[in-house]
Amino acid sequence: MSDFSLFDLERIVADRAKARPDESWTAKLVAGGQPKAAKKLGEEAVETVIAAIGNDRENLVYESADVLYHLLVVLKIADIPLKAVLDELERRTAQTGLKEKASRQDP
């Protein structure tokens, strides 16, 4: 089993973002700004949903990888570290999802 993690991917995205846009897809997305990167994330999310609905396990794995990669690019552009997102997930999982969701609703 691989020891590859999202933190590894975050480092790769950061390194490749420094390249010239004609040398790296990551650098091209970063150079295009948040609208381009966010649009691509949305496209990949839709493709992931389609794969999930179609019970296409192989494509679901492929598209899920695309979503994670593009999410990390969007976070990189916004200068939000992956740890901030994981910290938020940790905070939310301290209680059940239903209780957490209820706490966000207006009384």
Helices and strands as residue ranges (DSSP letters): H 6-17, H 25-53, H 57-77, H 82-92, H 97-103
